[in-house]
Amino acid sequence: MRTINKAGYRFLLAAILIAASAGRANAEPQRKEYLSEAEADKIRDAGEPGPRIVLFAKFASDRIKKIQYEFAHLDATDEKRSERLNALINSYSGCIDDAADLIGIGVEKQQDIRGGMKALQAGIKEFLPYLQDLSANGKERETYKENLDDAIEATQDAAKVIANAGKELSPPPVRRKPS
């Protein structure tokens, strides 16, 4: 039988610790970087795609309101304003993209996502005109134009996903009165 010297023992111990920590890191659920802890908890607790879509639509609406607030309270001396605007626009895009992805999953699994689709569709009717107006008439457009164009594209893509999903979903069950 062969014995392990101190250097071999340390190497073996280090390899075991590295493998254990790597496994633990992969086991932890990923949190979207644009969501707060409370928002991530709500998404995780919602479970089904339908309620998650509603939450993502609400979070996207919150981001739009924050963007509107930023523009209503412009401060020329604020050096971080463009960073905040870009972060909010990216966060909005993430919410819209994730909601659209969940619609695709819901359609694929034939889950009831109609409530989520309605909530997102209602939001898009408000979001898209605002974003397009911002793109045409917004102050300091050059600082956020690229991210804004991405947000507009994500919103338009989500609208297309909703339209296609409406065609692909099976009709809701018809409830008959007991006779």
C-alpha positions in Angstrom: 0.0 0.0 0.0 1.3 3.4 -0.9 1.3 6.3 1.6 0.4 9.9 0.7 3.0 12.5 1.7 2.0 15.9 3.1 2.1 17.6 -0.3 -0.1 14.9 -1.9 -2.5 15.1 1.1 -2.8 18.9 0.7 -3.4 18.6 -3.0 -6.1 16.0 -2.5 -7.8 18.1 0.2 -7.7 21.2 -2.1 -9.1 19.3 -5.0 -12.0 18.0 -2.8 -12.7 21.5 -1.5 -12.7 23.0 -5.0 -15.0 20.3 -6.3 -17.4 20.7 -3.4 -17.6 24.5 -3.8 -18.1 24.3 -7.5 -21.0 21.9 -7.1 -22.6 24.2 -4.5 -22.2 27.3 -6.7 -24.1 25.5 -9.5 -26.8 24.3 -7.2 -27.8 27.9 -6.2 -30.6 29.4 -8.3 -29.5 32.2 -10.6 -30.9 35.6 -9.8 -31.5 38.0 -12.7 -29.1 40.9 -12.2 -31.8 43.5 -13.1 -34.2 42.2 -10.4 -34.1 43.2 -6.7 -34.1 40.5 -4.1 -37.8 41.0 -3.4 -38.7 40.8 -7.1 -36.7 37.7 -7.6 -38.4 36.1 -4.6 -41.8 37.0 -6.0 -40.9 35.5 -9.4 -39.6 32.3 -7.7 -42.7 32.1 -5.5 -45.1 32.6 -8.4 -44.2 29.1 -9.8 -46.3 28.9 -12.9 -45.6 30.9 -16.1 -48.9 32.8 -16.1 -48.4 34.6 -12.8 -44.7 35.1 -13.6 -45.6 36.9 -16.8 -47.9 39.2 -14.9 -45.1 40.0 -12.5 -42.6 40.7 -15.3 -45.1 43.0 -16.9 -45.5 44.8 -13.6 -41.7 45.1 -13.1 -41.4 46.4 -16.7 -44.1 49.0 -15.8 -42.1 50.0 -12.7 -39.0 50.5 -14.8 -40.9 52.7 -17.3 -42.2 54.8 -14.3 -38.6 55.2 -13.0 -37.4 56.3 -16.4 -40.2 58.8 -16.6 -39.2 60.0 -13.1 -35.6 60.4 -14.2 -36.6 62.6 -17.1 -39.0 64.6 -15.0 -36.2 65.4 -12.6 -33.3 66.2 -14.8 -30.2 67.6 -13.1 -27.4 68.8 -15.3 -24.9 68.3 -12.6 -25.8 64.6 -12.0 -22.9 62.6 -13.5 -24.5 59.2 -13.1 -27.9 60.0 -14.7 -26.9 58.4 -18.1 -25.8 55.2 -16.2 -29.1 55.1 -14.3 -31.1 55.6 -17.5 -29.2 52.9 -19.3 -29.5 50.5 -16.4 -33.3 51.2 -16.2 -33.7 50.7 -20.0 -31.7 47.4 -19.9 -33.7 46.3 -16.9 -37.0 47.0 -18.7 -35.7 45.0 -21.7 -34.8 42.1 -19.5 -38.3 42.0 -18.0 -39.9 42.1 -21.4 -37.6 39.4 -22.8 -38.2 37.1 -19.8 -41.9 37.6 -20.1 -41.8 36.7 -23.8 -39.7 33.7 -23.1 -42.2 32.5 -20.5 -45.0 32.9 -23.0 -43.1 30.6 -25.3 -42.6 28.1 -22.5 -46.3 28.3 -21.6 -47.4 27.7 -25.2 -45.0 24.8 -25.5 -46.3 23.2 -22.4 -50.0 24.2 -23.1 -50.3 26.0 -19.8 -52.9 28.6 -19.1 -51.0 31.9 -19.6 -53.9 34.0 -20.9 -53.9 36.3 -17.9 -50.2 36.9 -18.2 -50.5 37.5 -21.9 -53.3 40.1 -21.3 -51.3 41.9 -18.7 -48.2 42.1 -20.9 -50.3 43.1 -23.9 -51.9 45.9 -22.0 -48.5 47.1 -20.8 -47.0 47.0 -24.3 -49.8 49.2 -25.5 -48.5 51.9 -23.1 -44.7 51.1 -23.2 -44.1 51.1 -26.9 -45.5 54.5 -27.8 -43.6 56.0 -24.8 -40.4 54.4 -25.9 -40.8 55.4 -29.5 -41.6 59.0 -28.4 -38.5 58.9 -26.2 -36.4 57.7 -29.2 -37.7 60.6 -31.3 -37.9 63.4 -28.8 -36.0 62.4 -25.7 -33.4 64.7 -24.1 -29.8 63.6 -24.4 -30.8 60.7 -26.7 -27.2 59.9 -27.7 -26.4 58.7 -24.1 -29.0 55.9 -24.2 -30.1 55.6 -27.9 -28.6 52.1 -28.4 -30.2 50.6 -25.3 -33.5 52.3 -26.1 -33.4 50.8 -29.6 -32.9 47.4 -28.1 -35.8 48.0 -25.7 -38.1 49.0 -28.5 -37.1 45.9 -30.5 -37.7 43.7 -27.4 -41.1 45.2 -26.9 -42.0 44.7 -30.6 -40.8 41.1 -30.5 -42.8 40.5 -27.3 -45.9 41.8 -29.1 -45.3 39.4 -32.0 -44.8 36.5 -29.5 -48.2 37.4 -27.9 -49.9 37.5 -31.3 -48.5 34.1 -32.3 -49.2 32.6 -28.9 -52.8 33.6 -29.1 -53.1 31.5 -32.3 -51.2 28.5 -30.9 -52.9 28.2 -27.5 -55.7 25.7 -27.3 -59.0 27.3 -26.4 -59.9 27.5 -22.7 -62.1 24.7 -21.4 -65.9 25.3 -21.7 -67.6 24.9 -18.4 -71.1 23.7 -18.6 -73.8 24.1 -16.1 -74.7 20.9 -14.3 -78.1 19.6 -15.4 
